[in-house]
Amino acid sequence: IPQSTDQELEDYRGWIKKYRAREIGEIKMQKIRLQLGTYHQRQEGVQMQRIKFPGGTISSAQLGALADVADKYASGFIHFTTREDAQLYYLMLENAPALLRELEEVGITTREACGNTVRNITACYRAGVSHDEVFNVYPYTRALFKFLLRNKHNQNMGRKMKFAFEGCAEDHSALAFHDLGFHAVTREENGEVRRGFKVHVGGGMGSGPMPAHIYSEFLPVEEMFNFTTAVIRIFDRYGERKQRMKARMKFLVQTMGWDKFKAAVDAERQIIGELPPLADYLPVFLEEA
């Protein structure tokens, strides 16, 4: 476990002790535990733990560890969600740091699985195995997840954001109903095939479903970090913070108008400039997938 993560879990344990000693209040504790994916259940005195699996991929070793902590610290029941998370129930708050530590030892994180941040980034369930995919989007899902994890720009937004990737010709991921949706496309330039994404922005479901707008028919994969950071910063800066039900990005796009929103994102991209290269974040064993 990286030293910074180890310290984070020790701090979590310390905050729980302070909370039980009434040295910090419920609002402060709620912010801390949600950042680490620990969520109140309706049943008094127990928690639900949400666990992220970016791109919906889990190894056999991770699955074994997940089963172990479910039996050891929770009810033994594992709920796999449509957002490619796992949820464990009836967890005592004091046991959360130990559970998270055992998951971290096999490369699983719960950081930012809840709260007003970028939630788990999902991908098509056929990624890497579909006969008609344009290219395997899983490495890019994983890269964006790694880039945004603990990123200062998405730790305290007005509401959550949900992203998804699709590599197949058929959209199995419903990209039009995500805050950001990346659909794999290619383009030939100077005799070479270049990878990119058709980008959907500002979609959402809920009581007021809205289909996304198309930001670009071809965003080069190398520009993914710059573009995503710009969108997050615009949402964080101008998004609603008082009326929770109106705080999703789809409402910001509706309020600003698509042309004004897109112009703000374009201007922000120029301000941001270059970011760490995508290649630094791609999984090595899948970089050429």
Phi, psi and omega per residue, in radians:
I1 nan 2.271 3.089
P2 -0.988 2.590 -3.089
Q3 -1.022 -0.670 -3.124
S4 -1.135 -0.654 3.115
T5 -1.235 -0.706 3.085
D6 -1.013 -0.758 3.130
Q7 -1.169 -0.661 3.118
E8 -1.036 -0.741 -3.136
L9 -1.241 -0.623 3.059
E10 -1.148 -0.695 3.092
D11 -1.093 -0.687 3.126
Y12 -1.066 -0.775 3.101
R13 -1.040 -0.723 3.133
G14 -1.151 -0.708 3.123
W15 -1.127 -0.658 3.116
I16 -1.102 -0.726 3.103
K17 -1.089 -0.730 3.122
K18 -1.146 -0.652 3.122
Y19 -1.140 -0.770 3.115
R20 -1.150 -0.517 3.113
A21 -1.492 0.067 3.132
R22 1.115 0.470 3.080
E23 -1.478 -0.362 3.002
I24 -2.286 2.708 -3.058
G25 -1.611 3.140 -3.075
E26 -1.119 -0.697 -3.085
I27 -1.129 -0.776 3.113
K28 -1.102 -0.774 -3.112
M29 -1.168 -0.638 3.126
Q30 -1.055 -0.771 3.127
K31 -1.080 -0.721 -3.116
I32 -1.154 -0.871 -3.059
R33 -1.231 -0.618 3.113
L34 -1.128 -0.630 3.115
Q35 -1.056 -0.467 3.137
L36 -1.843 0.250 2.997
G37 1.432 0.212 -3.136
T38 -1.694 2.127 -2.943
Y39 -2.182 2.391 3.088
H40 -1.058 2.376 2.922
Q41 -1.571 2.854 3.067
R42 -1.180 -0.507 3.086
Q43 -1.273 2.281 -3.025
E44 -1.168 2.382 2.992
G45 1.516 0.034 -3.140
V46 -2.286 2.812 -3.039
Q47 -2.159 2.787 2.918
M48 -1.873 2.353 3.089
Q49 -1.894 2.085 3.094
R50 -1.686 2.407 -3.019
I51 -2.247 2.262 -3.027
K52 -1.586 2.379 2.980
F53 -2.225 1.539 -3.085
P54 -0.954 2.271 -3.128
G55 1.274 0.092 3.097
G56 1.249 0.379 -3.079
T57 -1.879 2.338 3.126
I58 -2.453 2.360 3.134
S59 -1.441 2.918 3.116
S60 -1.121 -0.654 3.122
A61 -1.150 -0.696 3.120
Q62 -1.179 -0.688 3.114
L63 -1.102 -0.696 3.092
G64 -1.108 -0.752 3.125
A65 -1.139 -0.682 3.114
L66 -1.085 -0.768 3.109
A67 -1.099 -0.694 -3.134
D68 -1.087 -0.842 -3.096
V69 -1.240 -0.504 3.081
A70 -1.098 -0.714 3.117
D71 -1.287 -0.676 -2.998
K72 -1.351 -0.696 -3.000
Y73 -2.031 -0.315 -3.053
A74 -2.164 -2.697 -3.029
S75 -1.466 -0.128 -3.062
G76 1.567 -0.158 3.129
F77 -1.678 2.322 3.107
I78 -2.012 2.167 3.113
H79 -1.818 1.980 3.045
F80 -1.605 2.233 -2.989
T81 -1.746 2.937 3.087
T82 -1.211 -0.250 3.074
R83 -1.626 0.275 3.083
E84 1.079 0.598 2.992
D85 -1.845 2.961 2.889
A86 -2.108 2.557 3.118
Q87 -2.250 2.320 3.088
L88 -1.970 2.557 -3.021
Y89 -2.148 2.822 3.100
Y90 1.062 0.798 3.092
L91 -1.650 2.321 3.003
M92 -1.354 2.383 -3.066
L93 -0.985 -0.681 -3.124
E94 -1.097 -0.404 -3.128
N95 -1.554 -0.138 -3.074
A96 -1.046 -0.832 -3.129
P97 -1.023 -0.700 3.136
A98 -1.161 -0.718 3.100
L99 -1.068 -0.800 -3.122
L100 -1.132 -0.627 3.131
R101 -1.113 -0.765 -3.139
E102 -1.138 -0.580 3.084
L103 -1.263 -0.701 3.131
E104 -1.065 -0.548 -3.122
E105 -1.128 -0.350 3.084
V106 -1.985 0.354 3.018
G107 1.425 0.398 3.108
I108 -1.858 2.354 3.099
T109 -2.096 2.659 3.016
T110 -2.005 -0.004 -3.087
R111 -1.040 2.269 3.112
E112 1.105 0.488 3.043
A113 -1.389 -0.292 3.064
C114 -2.319 3.123 3.050
G115 1.541 -3.115 -3.073
N116 -1.536 1.270 -3.075
T117 -2.583 -3.027 3.021
V118 -1.382 2.059 -3.098
R119 -1.348 -2.982 3.141
N120 -0.978 2.371 3.137
I121 -1.622 2.113 -3.031
T122 -1.730 2.885 3.094
A123 -2.518 2.824 3.087
C124 -0.936 2.407 -3.111
Y125 -1.197 -0.182 3.104
R126 -1.737 0.106 -3.065
A127 -0.982 2.200 3.102
G128 1.577 -0.207 -3.109
V129 -2.250 -0.132 -3.091
S130 -1.293 2.431 -3.134
H131 -1.318 -0.291 -3.085
D132 -2.043 0.268 3.132
E133 -1.268 2.538 3.121
V134 -1.177 -0.840 2.932
F135 -2.791 2.870 -3.098
N136 -1.264 2.021 -3.089
V137 -1.515 -0.152 -3.083
Y138 -1.008 -0.789 3.129
P139 -1.004 -0.600 -3.126
Y140 -1.331 -0.589 3.014
T141 -1.046 -0.829 -3.118
R142 -1.145 -0.682 -3.129
A143 -1.132 -0.776 -3.130
L144 -1.173 -0.663 3.059
F145 -1.014 -0.842 -3.113
K146 -1.135 -0.664 -3.135
F147 -1.155 -0.669 -3.059
L148 -1.532 -0.312 -3.123
L149 -1.082 2.117 -3.103
R150 1.128 0.248 3.108
N151 -1.174 2.330 -3.028
K152 -1.113 -0.379 -3.058
H153 -1.372 -0.247 -3.058
N154 -2.276 0.673 -3.135
Q155 -1.751 -0.347 -3.053
N156 -2.568 0.987 -3.120
M157 -1.453 3.034 3.128
G158 -1.175 -0.598 3.076
R159 -2.666 3.127 -3.138
K160 -1.296 2.853 3.019
M161 -2.309 2.513 -3.113
K162 -2.214 2.228 -3.096
F163 -2.068 2.673 3.108
A164 -2.600 2.675 3.106
F165 -2.132 2.516 3.086
E166 -2.383 2.286 3.139
G167 -1.933 -0.285 -3.093
C168 -1.402 2.819 3.046
A169 -1.093 -0.727 3.054
E170 -1.486 2.373 -3.113
D171 -1.458 1.736 3.105
H172 -1.506 -0.124 -3.007
S173 -1.822 0.002 -3.139
A174 0.926 0.945 -3.063
L175 -1.034 -0.503 -3.090
A176 -1.181 -0.192 -3.117
F177 -2.062 0.590 3.025
H178 -2.099 2.772 3.039
D179 -1.062 -0.762 3.006
L180 -2.367 2.306 3.084
G181 -2.251 2.273 -3.088
F182 -2.007 1.997 -3.128
H183 -1.898 2.129 -3.050
A184 -1.087 2.282 3.036
V185 -2.473 2.790 3.062
T186 -2.245 2.803 3.134
R187 -2.555 2.437 3.099
E188 -1.576 2.178 3.124
E189 -2.328 2.146 3.136
N190 0.925 0.712 3.088
G191 1.384 0.054 3.132
E192 -2.070 2.565 3.106
V193 -1.507 2.154 -3.121
R194 -1.929 2.398 -3.131
R195 -1.568 2.547 3.087
G196 -2.813 -2.963 -3.136
F197 -2.373 2.438 2.837
K198 -1.421 2.121 -2.935
V199 -1.874 2.195 3.064
H200 -1.760 2.398 -3.083
V201 -2.362 2.327 2.934
G202 1.472 0.394 3.069
G203 -1.532 2.930 3.110
G204 -3.128 2.791 3.111
M205 -1.827 -2.324 -3.133
G206 1.377 -2.840 -3.080
S207 -1.210 -0.369 3.108
G208 -2.195 1.261 -3.089
P209 -1.090 2.438 3.113
M210 -2.410 2.262 3.062
P211 -1.301 2.624 -3.107
A212 -1.266 2.808 2.967
H213 -1.622 2.720 3.066
I214 -1.624 1.996 3.113
Y215 -1.350 -0.748 -3.093
S216 -2.672 2.483 3.030
E217 -1.401 -0.317 3.116
F218 -2.701 1.754 3.014
L219 -1.795 1.987 3.133
P220 -0.949 2.464 -3.095
V221 -0.989 -0.532 -3.113
E222 -1.169 -0.317 -3.119
E223 -1.693 0.085 -3.054
M224 -1.049 -0.775 -3.111
F225 -1.157 -0.792 -3.130
N226 -1.047 -0.824 -3.121
F227 -1.117 -0.841 -3.091
T228 -1.102 -0.733 3.110
T229 -1.075 -0.704 3.128
A230 -1.094 -0.797 3.135
V231 -1.074 -0.775 3.141
I232 -1.062 -0.768 -3.109
R233 -1.160 -0.653 3.093
I234 -1.178 -0.748 3.107
F235 -1.098 -0.754 -3.130
D236 -1.144 -0.622 -3.066
R237 -1.370 -0.734 -2.994
Y238 -1.941 -0.148 -3.089
G239 -1.179 2.694 3.134
E240 -1.134 2.416 3.127
R241 -2.209 -0.161 -3.106
K242 -1.700 -0.803 -3.134
Q243 -1.703 1.786 -3.038
R244 -1.003 -0.665 -3.092
M245 -1.209 -0.247 3.139
K246 -1.971 0.345 -2.980
A247 -1.741 0.090 3.103
R248 -1.426 2.820 -3.050
M249 -1.135 -0.525 -3.140
K250 -1.036 -0.600 3.124
F251 -1.305 -0.586 3.077
L252 -1.125 -0.770 3.097
V253 -1.061 -0.729 3.134
Q254 -1.123 -0.748 -3.107
T255 -1.200 -0.811 -3.124
M256 -1.281 -0.553 -2.968
G257 1.579 2.462 -3.027
W258 -1.036 -0.778 -3.089
D259 -1.073 -0.756 -3.136
K260 -1.201 -0.707 3.122
F261 -1.097 -0.819 -3.128
K262 -1.092 -0.712 3.114
A263 -1.096 -0.669 3.115
A264 -1.146 -0.695 3.101
V265 -1.138 -0.777 3.133
D266 -1.050 -0.749 3.130
A267 -1.142 -0.694 3.137
E268 -1.143 -0.620 3.119
R269 -1.088 -0.650 3.106
Q270 -1.173 -0.661 3.132
I271 -1.173 -0.740 -3.090
I272 -1.138 -0.787 3.129
G273 1.197 -2.579 -3.065
E274 -1.303 2.493 3.078
L275 -2.158 3.008 3.097
P276 -0.900 2.470 -3.070
P277 -1.125 2.564 3.125
L278 -0.962 -0.687 -3.083
A279 -1.010 -0.459 3.136
D280 -1.205 -0.323 -3.049
Y281 -1.954 -0.203 -3.134
L282 -1.218 2.388 3.044
P283 -1.001 2.217 -3.052
V284 -1.004 -0.770 -3.048
F285 -1.281 -0.152 -3.127
L286 -2.128 0.134 -3.016
E287 -1.027 -0.591 -3.124
E288 -1.761 0.199 -3.092
A289 -1.181 nan nan
